Every structure is written in C-alpha cells, then in structure tokens.
Amino acid sequence: MPDSQRRRVIAGLGAVCASTLLTPFARAANWPGRAVTFIVPFPAGGPVDTTARFTAQPLGHLWSVPTVVDNRSGAGGIVGAQFAAKAEPDGYNFFFASIHHAVLPSLRDNLTYDINRDFVPVGMAAVFPIVLVVNPSLPVNSVSELIAYAKANPGRLSFGSSGTGGGTHLAGELFNAMAGVKIQHIPYRGSAPAMQDLLGGQVQVMFADGPSAVPHLKTGKVRALGVGNPARSSMLPEVPTIAESGLPGYEAYSWSGLMAPTGTPAQIVARVNADMVKVLSDPSTAKAMLAAGAEPRPGSPEAFGAFVRGEVVKWREVINKAGIKLE
C-alpha cells in the first residue's frame, strides 16, 4: 500500500475513533432533541403514575419537547422494569422505580434484571406516608399502648394489608420484628377491601397508605397512632411518627424515584436531576402532589442510589425473618 494511501487510512480510522469517543458528549450537548419517555411499571391512576405525571409534564415545558408517560404494568412492577432495563440508554428513556423494586429481589428468584446493575439513579421523586391506624374499639391511643396490648393479648390482634409482599404488609412485619410482638397478617386484594374490614372490625390494625387512611381519619372511623416516615408527614402534621410514639428507629414508607438504563450519559442524568429538583421544589407542584397523597422529596442521584441499596438490604432482612414467600 503506498504511503499516501496508508496515511489516509490511518487518518480515517482516527477520525472514526474520535467521533465514537465524542458521541456521548455530542449526544448530551444536543439533548433533548425529541420526545422523552418515562416508563411507569404500574397502571394509570396509582401513586407512582400520579408522581410521574406531575413530574413529566413540567419537565416537558422546561425542555420544550413532548414527554410521554408509558404505563407498562404487570407482575407487581416486574414487566415495566424488565422493559426499562432493555431500553436504549440514549437519554430518552427513564423509569419510575418504587419500593416494590427494592423488595422484589428478595421475593423473586427469576428476575431478569438487577435494580442496581441495570439502572443508574437520577433522583428521588416522592414518598407516600404509611399510617398505623386502628379500629376505634381497640383500647389503645399510642404506639407504646398498642405494643403493650399486643404483648398482653397474644394471638388476638391482626393487621390487614393490600397484599403479601407489598409495602403495607412489610411495614407491619417490620413493626412485629422491632416491637417483639406477633400481630397476625391478613392479606387482601388491595387497600380498599382491607380498609373495609378494618372499619368493620374484622381486623383491628392496618398500616395504610396515606390516601386510604386520611378520609376515614377525618370522620373518626379509624384512629391514627403514628406515621412510618422519619419525620412527621405534612399530610398529617398532628400525627406523631411511630418512632417518637413508642418504637424508636422505626421507618417504613412507600416511595418513587427516577432511574435510567445503565449507559445513559452522565451529563444527561445530571441535567434531568437538576431540572427534576427544580420542578419538585415548585410550590404549586408540591401543593398539587400533596393533595394527591404524595410528598415531593427531590435529591441527588448519589443520595437516591444509596437509599435504594439500603432499602434492598433492609427489606431482605425483614422478609427473611418473617419467612414471607410469594406463591
């Protein structure tokens, strides 16, 4: 090969390599150039979907591009997570994870994705308070009184949940483990039937999601003993935390946060996080989310990643100790 031709080939290869190396940077610099998709692994109308819509729409306004909320529900959040894990990591696909995705690794042996390996954290979006409520006929007015009653009356108390392995079930099992009591778990197909049986006295205790509990608290049909948040909930500021009301160190609440497929350019992740913090910190957005039962909780990608890893470990310990299994 003549020297002049060899030099042209080498120069061409160098240009190709340089363009390949610069691709992520160029992609980030030109982003967003089209619609951005937010994959939600649950049906429309639920708390995670609600959070996604409150977040996606104003982000679209900031970016001057359409944003799409793509509901990929099924198998308790697995279907959407599997789909999102395989999505192109080009900065146009994001995924709203929830507490379910920190719990599922301990309940399912056949997951085809790994929440820590296949996704990078973008930021926490919102938390959903879990409220410890009791039927008013139960003679307890605080968490410490409930613990004392459960110890004095073994086998007499039961708590309802929205289903085995869900956040409201695990909140109850964490309570059992930390308090040294055994309140029997009764699973239901959703929060509504569980709440109905609490109102009717078929179960005496429930670790209810905020939207399910608040209407009945206002009418006095149930009594709140505490919230699982680390600090008092802005939805129920008069209700103490479970930790301050008799069980120090207790924390259990549902949450949702944004992730992206591994390989998404870091510059895009940082940009989305910054804009997401801006959106969730807006007073009008925060007010609307609180009315829907979600408390905005923006933060950094690093903090959200550490939080998710901690949740996986925490709930694995609870699940193993309680012997929870999904059929």
C-alpha angles and dihedrals in degrees: 000000000000116000093244092054092045090053091050091051093049091047090049092050090049091052091050092050092047093050090048091052092047096048097093091048093047090047091052093046092054095041129154102031098147143011118322119217126215112197114211115191094205136065123275115275099036125115096263092047091048091052091048093053094047088052104038099051098056090042088057089053091052093049097038091229132104118267121207126205105207112195109208101172129174144104095029095301098320097109094056093044092052090049093048094047089059095044119116109272092223100120094262098090124067133168132215106218124190142190087281090069092055090050101042097073088064094046102041128052096187104059112144093206137050117223092215100037102041099042138050118213119248101176148301113273110184147339127222115211120237110212124203104222132173137194108266090237090069107096097229130104103178142032092256090053091050091052091049091048092049091051092047093047107039114190095012100097130069133178128211125220139183090252146318113298095012126126095262091051094049091047088060094047091050088052091051092050096047096041096043093235136120113225105173117243119230113187122211134185096258139337097281098064091042090053091048091056091047089054090048094048097243086123123024102203137040136179094212132185112249099251091052094049105040099070092052093044089057092054094043094241091127132026123227117220099175149326124247095226118112088239131028114286118249086220091060106019093164093059115086122228116261087241094058094039098060114309111072115206096021116141127166127149139135120252145178130207141170125257136172132210112273109266096042107140112267092226091059092047090052092048093049091047093051092049092044091054089050092051096045092047092056108111095223092052092046092051093050093047093049090052088055093050099260125117113209111236110175121180146144126299090243093053092048092048092052090047093053092048089051092049092053091054095042097052094041088061092049093047094048094047093048093043093231115179133175116223 
